Amino acid sequence: MSEKAGHGIRRSATRLDSYVDRYAARTKGMTASEIRALFSVASRPEVVSLAGGMPNISGLPLDVVGGAINDLVRTNGPVAMQYGSGQGDPRLREQICDVMRLEGIEAHPDDVVVTVGSQQAVDLVTRIFCDPGDVVICEAPSYVGALGVFRAYQCDVVHAAMDEHGLVPDALRDAIAAVRAAGKTIKFLYTIPNYHNPAGVSMAAERRPEILEICREADILVLEDNPYGLLGFDDEPYRALRADEAEGVIYLGSFSKTFAPGFRVGWALAPHAVREKLVLAQESATLCPPSFSQMAVSAYLSEHDWQGQVKQFREMYRERRDAMIESLEDLMPAATRWNVPDGGFYVWLTLPDGLDAKAMLPRAVTARVAYVPGTAFFADGFGAQSMRLSYCYPTADRIREGVRRLVGVIEEELELRETFGGGYGGQAGAGHVTRGYESPNTDLT
């Protein structure tokens, strides 16, 4: 071994990662999410996890699913276990169009691209549209998985405020104006209009045409992420943004919430020219989405009353939502605020002034309850006073126990703050608080 090589080994041995100088610049934006960091703790049986957004598939008829998969292997196994189309299984794409029709979307299967969950669809759309330094406008707060994708592609995220009726049109206008005044390029608006993750609110029907008009006038694409759209508790599904704007909206959907996440089947519905680019990006990333998963989902949709199953899921999640809201109303300190979601998986809770959800988390875990701090859902450091609580996976009794433990932690924090003064616990999160949502600064200069 040469002396030079020997020096290289000794030099790298002093580093935690000897490849640190070799990574692409974009890897600096690749960091573990706060949810991932929580997972090993939150999955312990003694901890009541109000953190993760895992769908509860306990009511899924596994005998029916198993029978469908058995028949698939027996009758069509050689096709199901072979490479398939980069765009996705043709029969499944037809069925996806039937699913989207429930939200007012009329689409052709040729414009659907099947993906490995809707998470991959976010990645592919960002890959084909965004260069480093481009801006994506997101609601405040926004989905942590999407923020991770935008960060990995070196995008700048600018938040636009929400209230209890979803994205605020004037806040969107202000964000667009601030970005353009700074000379930056906006590639798209990323929005979760229905049963938002993490905020739990839905965009009001009367706001939707206005949001579309703002983006149309500004020539900004809309990326509509809608995994929870069929999981409303009381009413018919909201009409999708894509139902009223075919050329300016890319719609993302998923079977993870309405069937089972383990199959990892999602999709993107895109304008025809965009669809071509998405297929090329898909083939570059995976060659083709898994044929077996697609055909299994297709068999389930063909042979089972999947809409009846979705109704059962809605009823189960409504009961769990009710258990959480009742517990919050009965136990939480008066200065705590939260929303009452009309669908989906999440409640967004804002702590009394002066408390920091992220700083409080280790003490909550010690008390055997977990949640996700609000900072996970902002790209700019906001959200420290808030947290996301998930009611989808625990039973109603576990939810009540989890809220009881969480209340004990909050009350202890309030007592410590009173004892030691306003400086206890660190910053509670800068930013103007309106209706329980922390409105971010859109100044880019």
N, C-alpha and C positions, 0 to 999 in steps of 0.2 A: 504493500500500500504506500502510495506517495505521501510525502510530508504534507502536501497541500490537501490531499483527501483526508488525511488524519486530522488536520486542523479544522476542516469542515465538519467532521463528525463531532469533535469536541465542542465546536462552537454551537452546533444545533442541539447538543445534549443539554445545554443550559436553558433551552426554551421549552415551554409547555407544548408548543406545536412547531415542529421543525420546518413545516411547509408554509409558515405564515407569510413569507415574502413571495410565495409563488401563486397565491390565490388571485383570481380575478377581482377587480375593484368592486364588482357587484356583491361579492360575498360579505362585504362589510354591513350590508343591510339584512343579512340572514341571521336572525337571532331567534332563540326559542321563545315561543309565546308564553305569557304568564299562565295560560291554561295548561299547556304542556308541562310546565314546571310544577304545576299543582298535582298532576295526574297521579303520581306515585303515592302521594299523601292522601289525596281525596278518595283513592280506590280502597283504602284500608277499611275493613268491615266496621270498625268501631267509630269511624268518622261519618257523620251525615254530610254527604256532598250535595250542596246546593250550587255547585260550580259547573259541572260538565253538562253539555247539551245532548247527551245520548238519548236517542229515542227509546221508548219503552216498548219492546216488541213481545212482552209477555202474553199479549192477547192474540198474537199472530198464530193462525192454525198451522202449526209445524207439520202436522200429518198431511195436510193438503199441499204445502210447499214441498215436503219430501216426496210425495207422490208425483208431483209435477216434474221434479228434477229426475226422479227415477225413470219416468216415461221419456223424458228428454234424452237421457243417456241411452236408453234401450232402443228408441226409435230414430234418434237423430244425433247420436253421439259423435260419429266421425266429423260432422259439420260443426257441432258445438265445441269440440276440442281442437279445432283447426284455426289457423289464421282467418281473419275476416276482413271486412271492408274498413278502411280508415275512417269512413263516414259513419259507420255503424250499421247494424242489422236492418235491412229494409222493412221487415214486418214490425219491428219494435218502433221504428221511426213513424210508421203509420199510427201505431197505438199512442205514441207520444202526442201526435196531433189531436187524437181523441181526448186525451187528458187535458191538453191546453184549451180545448173548446169549452170546457167548463168555466173558464175565466174569460170567455169572449174572444179568444184568439182563433182566427181562421188561417191556417198555414198549410203549406205543402210539405210532404215528407222530404222532398229534395233539399229543403232549406234547414233541415235539422241535422246537427252533428252530435253524435253520442260521445260522451266523455266519461272519464273515470271519476265520477262524482262531479257535482257542479264546481267543486274547488278547482279541478283541472280546467274547467271552462273559463274561470276567472283568469287562471294562469295563461291560457292560450290567447284569450282576448288581449290581455296586457302585453304578451309577447309580440303580437302582430301590429299593435298600435303604438306602443310607447317606447320612446328613446330616453336615455338618461336625462333627467332634468325636466321632462314633460310633467304636466300637472294632471292629477286626478282629483276631482272634487268628490268628497264623501260627506255623508251626514255625520253629525256629531251627537252621539258616538257612532261608531261603525264596526262592522264585523272584523274581528281580529284576524281571521284567516285571509281575508282580502287585503287588509293592511300589510300583512306579511308578504304577500305577493307583490304589492306595489313597491314596498321597500326593497325587495330582492331585485326588482328591475330598475332600481334607482330613480323611481318616480318621486315627485314632490306631492304630498297629500295636503290639500287644503280643505278644511272642514267648513260646512255650512250648518247653522243651528237647526235643531228640531224643537218642536213643542209637542203637546199631547195629540196634535193632529198630523204629526209627521214633519217632513221637511218644510221649512218656512220659505215661501217663494221669495220674499224680500231678502232673506239671508242668502239664497242662491244667487240672486242678482248682485248682491254686494260682493260675494266671493268671486263671481265672474269678473266684475269690474276691477277688483283688487289684483287679480292675477294678470289681467291684461294691462293694467297700469304698470305692473312690474315687468312687462315685456315677455311674459312667459306664455307657453302654449298649453291650452287645455285639450286633453285628448278625449275624456268622457266624464260624465257624471255617473258615479256608482251609487245605486240606491237599492234598499230592501224595503219596498213599499208596504208589504203586508206582514204584520206581527213581527216587527223588527227584531233582529238580533244585533245588539243586546237590549234595545230600549223598550221592546214589547209593544210599541204603538204602531198604528197603521195610518198611512197617508189618507187624509180625508178625500172622499170622492170628488168634492168640488175643487180641491187643489190640483188634482191630477191633470186636467187640461191646461191649467196655468203653468205647471212645471214643464209639461211638454212644449208649450208655446215659448217659454223662456229659452229652452234648449234649442228649439227650432230657430228662433230669431238669432241666437248666438252661434248657430251652426255647431252645436256640441252633441255628440253621440250620447245616448243613455244606455247604461248597462244595468238592466233590471234583474236583480237576483231574487228569486221567488221560491225558496224551498218549502216555505210554510203556508203557501197560498190556499191550500185546501183544508187547513186545520183551524178554521174559524169556529168559534163556539156557538154562535147564535144565528148568524145570517148566512145567506148564500155567499159564495166566494166573491171577493172584490173583482171588479173588471180590471184586467191587466193593463198596464201602460201600453204594452205591445199591441193590444187589441185596437188601439186608436192611433197607432203610429208605427207603420210597418217598416219604413225606411230608416227612421232615426233611432230605433231601439233594438238592442240585442237582448233577448230574453234567455235567462238561465233557469233551468228546473232540475229537479232531483227526485229519485225514488227513495232516498235515504230516510226521509221523514214519513212518507206515506206507505212504504213497504218495509225495507230493511236496509240499514247502512252497509252491511257486510258485502253486499253485491257491488257496491261502488259504481252505480250507474246514474249518470246525470246527462244533461244535454244543453246545447245552445241552439236557439233559433235565431238565425241571422239573415240580413239581406243577402241576396244571391252572391254578389261579388265577395262579400266578407266570408260567406260560407266556404268559398274556394280556398281562401287563405287559412281558415281554421282547419280544414281537412289536411292541408299541407303541414301545418304546425302539429296537428295530431299525429300524422305519420312520422314526423321527425321525432316526436317525443316518445311514442309508444308503438309505432308501426300501425297498430290498430287497437281499439279498445277491446277488452276481453270478450270473445264471442260467447263463452259459456255463461257468463253473468248476464249478458244481454238476452240470450235465448231463454234463460231461466226466468228472468223478469217478464219476458214476453209470454211465456207459458202461464205464469201466474196471472197476468192480466187477462189472458184468454179463458182460463179455466176456473177462476175464482171470482166471487162477487167482491171485487176490490173496492168498489165504492161503498159497499156495506162495511167493509173492513175499515176504511177511512172514517166512516161515521162512528164506529166503535172507538177508534183512536181519539176522535174529537171528544167523545163523551168522557173517556178516561182522563184526558188532559184537562177538560173543564173541571172535573171533580178535584183534581190535584191543584189546579189554579185556585179553586175556591178554598181548599184547605190552607194554601199559603196566604191568601188575602185575609181570611178570617183570623189566622194566627197573627199576622202583622197588625191587624186592627185591634186585636185583644191585648197584645203584649208590647208592641214597639213604643219607645219614648215619644212624647207628643211632637217633638221637633223633627222627627224622621218623616220623610216623604217617599211615596212610591206611586207607580201607576197601576191601573187595573187592566191587564191585557184582555182583548177580546178574541185571542187566538194565539197559536204558537206555544213557545216554551218558557218565556222569560218575563221577569219583573225587574225593573230598574229602580233601585232604592238609593236615595240620597240621605246621608247621615246628618245629624245635627252639626251646626257650624263648629269648626275647630277640630273635627275628627278626620282622620286620614285612613281610608279603607285599606290601603296597601300596608301602611305601618302597623295596622291592627291585625293583619292576617296571621302572623305567627301566633299571636295570643288566641285567635279564633281556632287555629288548628290544635293548639294545646287543649282548648275546650271541646275538641272533637267535632268541629263544624267547619265547612269550607265554602268559599264563594270566590268569585273572580273580581278583583279590584277594577274600578272603572278605568284606571290608566291603561289597561290592556286594549281599550277600544278607542283610543285617541292616538294620533300620530305626533302630537305636539305637547305632551306632558300634562294635559288636562285630565279631569275625571277622578282626582284623588279622593274627593268627598263622596263618591258614588260607588256602587257595586252592582254586579249582575247576579240575580238569584234565579236558579233554574228549578222548575217544579216538574219537569217531564219524567225523570227517572225514579226518584224515591216514591214510596207509597205515601198516602195521605198522613199516616201516623208518623212516618219518618220525617216528613216535611214539618209537621207540628213540633216534633222534638228538635229538629234542626233550627227552626226559628226560635224556640225557647233558649237553646244554647247561644245562638247569635245575640239575642236580646241581653243575655247575661254578660256577654263580652262588651257590648255597647254601653251598658249601664256601668260596668267597671271602668271603661274608658272615660265616661263622663265624670265619674267620681274622681279619678286620677287627675283629670283636667281641672276640676274644681279645686282639688287639693294643691296641685303644683302650679296652677295658673295657666294662662293662655299659651305659653310656650311649649306645653307638654305635647308630645306626639308629632311634632314637625308640622310642616305646612299642610293645610287641609286641601290645597289645590287652588291655584289662582284662577281667576276667570269670573265672569259675571254669571250668576245662577238665576235662571229663569224657568219657572214651572218644573223644577227638578232636573233640568238639563243644563250642563255647563257649556256656555256659548264660547267657542274658540275665537281667537284673534285671526282674522284673515289677512293681516298685513304681511306681505312677503318681502318687504324691503329690509 
